[in-house]
């Protein structure tokens, strides 16, 4: 079950933070302008967790294309699969 906290937001107005903590899952937090929005979000996430449909995308949402290309190059190089033009050349040659 979600927990809701009334907080003071950065602009000085009141906001609501929804918090979902479950065993085997990373804690989820999100802030909303109204308690109704926070409750609807929490019910949606908890429902997906109950049905086994929830996938944590936090890491993927924070990974930039540049980071992904560097990781790909490192993984391929370690496995001996780098082609004639390395991704390092592409990364250094372009601003991503």
DSSP file (Angstrom, degrees, kcal/mol; ACC not computed):
  #  RESIDUE AA STRUCTURE BP1 BP2  ACC     N-H-->O    O-->H-N    N-H-->O    O-->H-N    TCO  KAPPA ALPHA  PHI   PSI    X-CA   Y-CA   Z-CA
    1    1 A X              0   0    0      0, 0.0    20,-0.4     0, 0.0     2,-0.1   0.000 360.0 360.0 360.0 140.8    0.0    0.0    0.0
    2    2 A X        -     0   0    0     18,-0.1     2,-0.4    37,-0.1    18,-0.2  -0.354 360.0-142.4 -77.7 154.9    1.3    3.4   -0.9
    3    3 A X  E     -A   19   0A   0     16,-2.6    16,-2.5    -2,-0.1     2,-0.4  -0.939  12.6-154.6-115.7 141.6    2.1    6.2    1.6
    4    4 A X  E     -A   18   0A   0     -2,-0.4     2,-0.4    14,-0.2    14,-0.2  -0.953   7.3-169.0-121.5 137.0    1.3    9.8    0.9
    5    5 A X  E     -A   17   0A   0     12,-2.3    12,-2.9    -2,-0.4     2,-0.5  -0.983  18.4-137.9-126.8 135.3    3.1   12.8    2.3
    6    6 A X  E     +A   16   0A   0     -2,-0.4     2,-0.3    10,-0.2    10,-0.2  -0.797  37.9 171.4 -88.1 125.4    2.1   16.4    2.1
    7    7 A X  E     -A   15   0A   0      8,-3.2     8,-2.9    -2,-0.5     2,-0.6  -0.854  39.6-107.4-134.3 166.0    5.2   18.5    1.4
    8    8 A X  E     -A   14   0A   0     -2,-0.3     6,-0.2     6,-0.2     5,-0.1  -0.870  41.0-142.5 -95.2 120.1    6.2   22.0    0.5
    9    9 A X    >   -     0   0    0      4,-3.3     3,-1.6    -2,-0.6    -1,-0.0  -0.155  28.0 -95.8 -77.8 174.3    7.4   22.2   -3.1
   10   10 A X  T 3  S+     0   0    0      1,-0.3    -1,-0.1     2,-0.1    -2,-0.0   0.792 124.7  53.3 -63.0 -28.5   10.2   24.2   -4.5
   11   11 A X  T 3  S-     0   0    0      2,-0.1    -1,-0.3     1,-0.0     3,-0.1   0.492 121.6-106.1 -85.2  -2.0    7.9   27.0   -5.5
   12   12 A X  S <  S+     0   0    0     -3,-1.6     2,-0.2     1,-0.4    -2,-0.1   0.361  83.0 118.0  96.0  -6.0    6.5   27.2   -2.0
   13   13 A X  S    S-     0   0    0      1,-0.1    -4,-3.3    -5,-0.1    -1,-0.4  -0.558  72.9 -93.4 -93.2 162.7    3.1   25.6   -2.8
   14   14 A X  E     +A    8   0A   0     -6,-0.2     2,-0.3    -2,-0.2    -6,-0.2  -0.538  46.4 177.0 -76.5 134.0    1.9   22.3   -1.2
   15   15 A X  E     -A    7   0A   0     -8,-2.9    -8,-3.2    -2,-0.3     2,-0.5  -0.869  23.9-126.2-130.5 166.0    2.6   19.1   -3.2
   16   16 A X  E     -AB   6  32A   0     16,-3.2    16,-3.4    -2,-0.3     2,-0.5  -0.959  14.4-156.2-118.6 130.3    1.9   15.4   -2.5
   17   17 A X  E     -AB   5  31A   0    -12,-2.9   -12,-2.3    -2,-0.5     2,-0.4  -0.921   6.3-154.9-106.8 124.9    4.6   12.7   -2.6
   18   18 A X  E     -AB   4  30A   0     12,-3.1    12,-1.9    -2,-0.5     2,-0.4  -0.817  11.1-168.7 -95.8 137.7    3.5    9.2   -3.3
   19   19 A X  E     -AB   3  29A   0    -16,-2.5   -16,-2.6    -2,-0.4     2,-0.5  -0.993   7.5-172.4-131.6 125.8    5.8    6.5   -2.0
   20   20 A X  E     + B   0  28A   0      8,-2.7     8,-2.5    -2,-0.4     2,-0.5  -0.976   6.5 177.5-120.2 120.0    5.6    2.8   -2.8
   21   21 A X        +     0   0    0     -2,-0.5     2,-0.3   -20,-0.4     6,-0.1  -0.983   7.7 165.6-125.1 121.5    7.8    0.3   -1.0
   22   22 A X    >   -     0   0    0     -2,-0.5     3,-1.8     3,-0.3     2,-0.2  -0.978  42.6-101.2-133.9 146.9    7.5   -3.4   -1.7
   23   23 A X  T 3  S+     0   0    0     -2,-0.3     3,-0.1     1,-0.3    -2,-0.0  -0.462 110.5  18.4 -64.7 133.0    9.8   -6.3   -0.8
   24   24 A X  T 3  S+     0   0    0      1,-0.3     2,-0.3    -2,-0.2    -1,-0.3   0.431 112.5  89.9  85.4  -0.6   11.8   -7.3   -3.9
   25   25 A X  S <  S-     0   0    0     -3,-1.8    -3,-0.3     3,-0.0    -1,-0.3  -0.929  81.4-110.4-125.9 150.5   11.2   -4.0   -5.6
   26   26 A X        -     0   0    0     -2,-0.3    -6,-0.0     1,-0.1    -4,-0.0  -0.572  49.4 -96.0 -73.4 143.4   13.1   -0.7   -5.6
   27   27 A X        -     0   0    0     -2,-0.2     2,-0.4    -6,-0.1    -6,-0.2  -0.307  38.3-148.0 -60.7 143.4   11.2    2.0   -3.8
   28   28 A X  E     +B   20   0A   0     -8,-2.5    -8,-2.7    -3,-0.1     2,-0.4  -0.952  18.0 177.8-116.8 133.3    9.2    4.3   -6.0
   29   29 A X  E     +B   19   0A   0     -2,-0.4     2,-0.3   -10,-0.2   -10,-0.2  -0.990   4.7 165.6-133.2 142.1    8.6    8.0   -5.3
   30   30 A X  E     -B   18   0A   0    -12,-1.9   -12,-3.1    -2,-0.4     2,-0.4  -0.967  23.6-138.8-155.5 144.5    6.8   10.6   -7.3
   31   31 A X  E     -B   17   0A   0     -2,-0.3     2,-0.3   -14,-0.2   -14,-0.2  -0.860  21.5-179.6-111.3 139.5    5.5   14.1   -6.5
   32   32 A X  E     -B   16   0A   0    -16,-3.4   -16,-3.2    -2,-0.4     3,-0.0  -0.878  36.9-123.6-133.2 161.8    2.1   15.5   -7.6
   33   33 A X  S    S+     0   0    0     -2,-0.3     2,-0.3   -18,-0.2    -1,-0.1   0.821  96.9  33.2 -74.4 -32.2    0.2   18.7   -7.3
   34   34 A X  S  > S-     0   0    0    -18,-0.1     4,-1.7     1,-0.1   -18,-0.1  -0.891  74.5-127.4-126.4 156.4   -2.9   17.0   -5.8
   35   35 A X  H  > S+     0   0    0     -2,-0.3     4,-2.7     1,-0.2     5,-0.2   0.841 110.3  59.9 -67.7 -32.5   -3.4   14.0   -3.6
   36   36 A X  H  > S+     0   0    0      2,-0.2     4,-2.3     1,-0.2    -1,-0.2   0.902 105.4  47.2 -62.0 -41.9   -5.9   12.6   -6.2
   37   37 A X  H  > S+     0   0    0      2,-0.2     4,-2.2     1,-0.2    -1,-0.2   0.905 112.9  49.5 -65.1 -41.3   -3.2   12.5   -8.8
   38   38 A X  H  X S+     0   0    0     -4,-1.7     4,-2.4     1,-0.2    -2,-0.2   0.911 111.6  48.7 -63.3 -43.0   -0.8   10.8   -6.4
   39   39 A X  H  X S+     0   0    0     -4,-2.7     4,-2.5     2,-0.2    -2,-0.2   0.908 110.5  50.4 -64.5 -43.2   -3.3    8.2   -5.4
   40   40 A X  H  X S+     0   0    0     -4,-2.3     4,-2.0     2,-0.2    -1,-0.2   0.912 112.1  47.7 -63.5 -42.3   -4.2    7.4   -9.1
   41   41 A X  H  X S+     0   0    0     -4,-2.2     4,-2.6     2,-0.2     5,-0.2   0.931 112.0  49.5 -62.4 -46.1   -0.5    7.0   -9.9
   42   42 A X  H  X S+     0   0    0     -4,-2.4     4,-2.8     1,-0.2     5,-0.2   0.903 110.8  49.4 -62.5 -42.0    0.1    4.8   -6.9
   43   43 A X  H  X S+     0   0    0     -4,-2.5     4,-2.2     2,-0.2    -1,-0.2   0.898 111.4  50.0 -63.8 -39.5   -2.9    2.5   -7.7
   44   44 A X  H  X S+     0   0    0     -4,-2.0     4,-2.0    -5,-0.2    -2,-0.2   0.938 114.4  43.1 -64.1 -47.2   -1.7    2.2  -11.3
   45   45 A X  H  X S+     0   0    0     -4,-2.6     4,-2.2     2,-0.2    -2,-0.2   0.928 115.3  48.4 -66.6 -45.5    1.9    1.2  -10.3
   46   46 A X  H  X S+     0   0    0     -4,-2.8     4,-2.5    -5,-0.2    -1,-0.2   0.880 110.1  52.7 -63.5 -37.6    0.7   -1.2   -7.5
   47   47 A X  H  X S+     0   0    0     -4,-2.2     4,-2.1    -5,-0.2    -1,-0.2   0.915 109.4  48.6 -62.7 -43.2   -1.8   -2.8   -9.9
   48   48 A X  H  X>S+     0   0    0     -4,-2.0     5,-2.6     1,-0.2     6,-1.1   0.881 111.5  50.4 -64.6 -37.7    1.0   -3.4  -12.4
   49   49 A X  H ><5S+     0   0    0     -4,-2.2     3,-0.8     4,-0.2    -2,-0.2   0.911 109.8  50.5 -65.3 -41.8    3.2   -4.9   -9.7
   50   50 A X  H 3<5S+     0   0    0     -4,-2.5    -2,-0.2     1,-0.2    -1,-0.2   0.873 112.1  46.9 -63.2 -37.7    0.4   -7.2   -8.5
   51   51 A X  H 3<5S-     0   0    0     -4,-2.1    -1,-0.2    -5,-0.2    -2,-0.2   0.536 114.2-117.4 -81.9  -6.0   -0.2   -8.4  -12.1
   52   52 A X  T <<5S+     0   0    0     -3,-0.8    -3,-0.2    -4,-0.6    -2,-0.1   0.696  85.4 114.9  77.7  19.6    3.6   -9.0  -12.6
   53   53 A X      < +     0   0    0     -5,-2.6     2,-0.3    -6,-0.2    -4,-0.2   0.509  40.9 111.0 -97.0  -7.0    3.7   -6.4  -15.4
   54   54 A X        +     0   0    0     -6,-1.1     2,-0.4    -8,-0.1    -9,-0.0  -0.518  40.1 179.2 -77.6 131.6    5.9   -3.8  -13.6
   55   55 A X        -     0   0    0     -2,-0.3     2,-0.5     0, 0.0    -2,-0.0  -0.995  29.3-126.1-129.9 126.7    9.4   -3.3  -15.0
   56   56 A X        +     0   0    0     -2,-0.4     4,-0.2     1,-0.1     3,-0.2  -0.595  30.1 174.1 -73.7 120.2   11.7   -0.8  -13.4
   57   57 A X     >  +     0   0    0     -2,-0.5     4,-2.4     1,-0.1     5,-0.2   0.191  43.4 112.2-110.4  13.5   12.9    1.5  -16.1
   58   58 A X  H  > S+     0   0    0      1,-0.2     4,-1.2     2,-0.2    -1,-0.1   0.916  79.3  46.2 -56.8 -48.2   14.8    3.9  -13.8
   59   59 A X  H  > S+     0   0    0      1,-0.2     4,-0.6     2,-0.2     3,-0.3   0.902 113.6  48.8 -63.0 -41.7   18.3    2.9  -15.2
   60   60 A X  H >4 S+     0   0    0      1,-0.2     3,-0.5     2,-0.2    -1,-0.2   0.841 107.7  54.3 -68.0 -34.1   17.2    3.1  -18.8
   61   61 A X  H 3< S+     0   0    0     -4,-2.4    -1,-0.2     1,-0.2    -2,-0.2   0.763 111.3  45.8 -71.6 -23.9   15.6    6.5  -18.4
   62   62 A X  H 3< S+     0   0    0     -4,-1.2     2,-0.5    -3,-0.3    -1,-0.2   0.491  90.0 100.0 -97.3  -4.2   18.8    7.9  -17.0
   63   63 A X    <<  -     0   0    0     -4,-0.6     2,-0.1    -3,-0.5    -4,-0.0  -0.718  62.9-147.6 -87.2 126.2   21.1    6.4  -19.6
   64   64 A X     >  -     0   0    0     -2,-0.5     4,-2.3     1,-0.1     5,-0.2  -0.450  25.1-112.5 -85.2 164.3   22.2    8.8  -22.3
   65   65 A X  H  > S+     0   0    0     31,-0.2     4,-2.6     1,-0.2     5,-0.2   0.899 119.2  54.9 -61.9 -40.2   22.9    7.7  -25.9
   66   66 A X  H  > S+     0   0    0     30,-0.3     4,-2.3     1,-0.2    -1,-0.2   0.934 109.1  46.7 -58.8 -47.7   26.6    8.6  -25.3
   67   67 A X  H  > S+     0   0    0      1,-0.2     4,-2.4     2,-0.2    -1,-0.2   0.897 112.0  51.1 -61.9 -41.2   26.8    6.4  -22.2
   68   68 A X  H  X S+     0   0    0     -4,-2.3     4,-2.4     2,-0.2    -1,-0.2   0.902 110.5  48.4 -65.1 -41.0   25.0    3.5  -24.1
   69   69 A X  H  X S+     0   0    0     -4,-2.6     4,-2.6     2,-0.2    -2,-0.2   0.901 111.5  49.8 -66.6 -40.3   27.4    3.7  -27.0
   70   70 A X  H  X S+     0   0    0     -4,-2.3     4,-2.3    -5,-0.2    -2,-0.2   0.914 112.2  47.7 -63.2 -41.8   30.4    3.8  -24.7
   71   71 A X  H  X S+     0   0    0     -4,-2.4     4,-2.7     2,-0.2    -2,-0.2   0.905 111.6  50.7 -65.3 -41.0   29.1    0.7  -22.8
   72   72 A X  H  X S+     0   0    0     -4,-2.4     4,-2.7     2,-0.2     5,-0.3   0.927 110.5  49.1 -61.8 -45.5   28.4   -1.1  -26.1
   73   73 A X  H  X S+     0   0    0     -4,-2.6     4,-2.7     2,-0.2     5,-0.2   0.922 112.4  47.9 -61.1 -44.5   31.9   -0.4  -27.4
   74   74 A X  H  X S+     0   0    0     -4,-2.3     4,-2.4     2,-0.2    -2,-0.2   0.933 113.6  47.0 -62.0 -47.1   33.5   -1.6  -24.1
   75   75 A X  H  X S+     0   0    0     -4,-2.7     4,-1.1     1,-0.2    -2,-0.2   0.905 115.6  44.9 -63.6 -41.9   31.4   -4.8  -24.1
   76   76 A X  H  <>S+     0   0    0     -4,-2.7     5,-3.2     2,-0.2     6,-0.4   0.892 112.8  50.9 -69.8 -39.3   32.1   -5.6  -27.8
   77   77 A X  H ><5S+     0   0    0     -4,-2.7     3,-1.2    -5,-0.3    -2,-0.2   0.907 108.2  52.4 -64.3 -41.2   35.8   -4.8  -27.4
   78   78 A X  H 3<5S+     0   0    0     -4,-2.4    -1,-0.2     1,-0.3    -2,-0.2   0.797 113.9  43.9 -64.0 -28.1   36.0   -7.1  -24.4
   79   79 A X  T 3<5S-     0   0    0     -4,-1.1    -1,-0.3    -5,-0.2    -2,-0.2   0.350 115.7-113.9 -99.5   5.0   34.4   -9.9  -26.5
   80   80 A X  T < 5S+     0   0    0     -3,-1.2    -3,-0.2    -4,-0.3    -2,-0.1   0.805  81.3 120.5  71.5  30.1   36.5   -9.2  -29.6
   81   81 A X      < +     0   0    0     -5,-3.2     2,-0.3    -8,-0.1    -4,-0.2   0.192  28.1 127.1-112.9  17.0   33.6   -8.1  -31.7
   82   82 A X        -     0   0    0     -6,-0.4     4,-0.1    -5,-0.1    -9,-0.0  -0.591  48.5-144.6 -78.3 133.8   34.6   -4.5  -32.6
   83   83 A X        -     0   0    0      2,-0.3    -1,-0.1    -2,-0.3     4,-0.0   0.089  38.3 -72.8 -82.3-162.8   34.5   -3.9  -36.4
   84   84 A X  S    S+     0   0    0      1,-0.2     2,-0.6     2,-0.0    -2,-0.1   0.874 124.6  46.6 -64.7 -39.1   36.8   -1.8  -38.6
   85   85 A X  S    S-     0   0    0      3,-0.0    -2,-0.3     4,-0.0    -1,-0.2  -0.918  86.6-144.8-107.0 115.4   35.4    1.5  -37.3
   86   86 A X    >>  -     0   0    0     -2,-0.6     4,-1.2     1,-0.1     3,-0.7  -0.415  18.4-123.5 -77.7 154.8   35.1    1.6  -33.5
   87   87 A X  H 3> S+     0   0    0      1,-0.2     4,-3.0     2,-0.2     5,-0.2   0.764 109.6  69.4 -67.3 -23.9   32.3    3.3  -31.8
   88   88 A X  H 3> S+     0   0    0      1,-0.2     4,-2.7     2,-0.2     5,-0.2   0.887  97.4  51.7 -59.7 -38.2   34.9    5.4  -29.9
   89   89 A X  H <> S+     0   0    0     -3,-0.7     4,-2.0     2,-0.2    -1,-0.2   0.912 111.4  46.8 -63.5 -42.4   35.7    7.1  -33.2
   90   90 A X  H  X S+     0   0    0     -4,-1.2     4,-1.0     2,-0.2    -2,-0.2   0.919 113.7  47.9 -65.9 -43.5   32.1    7.9  -33.7
   91   91 A X  H  < S+     0   0    0     -4,-3.0     3,-0.5     1,-0.2     5,-0.2   0.924 116.2  42.3 -64.2 -45.3   31.7    9.1  -30.1
   92   92 A X  H  < S+     0   0    0     -4,-2.7    -1,-0.2     1,-0.2    -2,-0.2   0.815 113.6  53.2 -72.3 -29.5   34.8   11.3  -30.3
   93   93 A X  H  < S+     0   0    0     -4,-2.0     2,-0.3    -5,-0.2    -1,-0.2   0.631 112.7  41.8 -81.4 -13.9   34.0   12.6  -33.8
   94   94 A X  S  < S-     0   0    0     -4,-1.0     2,-0.7    -3,-0.5    -1,-0.0  -0.950  78.6-120.8-134.4 151.2   30.5   13.7  -33.0
   95   95 A X              0   0    0     -2,-0.3    -3,-0.1     1,-0.1    -4,-0.0  -0.841 360.0 360.0 -91.0 116.9   28.7   15.5  -30.2
   96   96 A X              0   0    0     -2,-0.7   -30,-0.3    -5,-0.2   -31,-0.2   0.363 360.0 360.0-111.3 360.0   26.0   13.3  -28.8
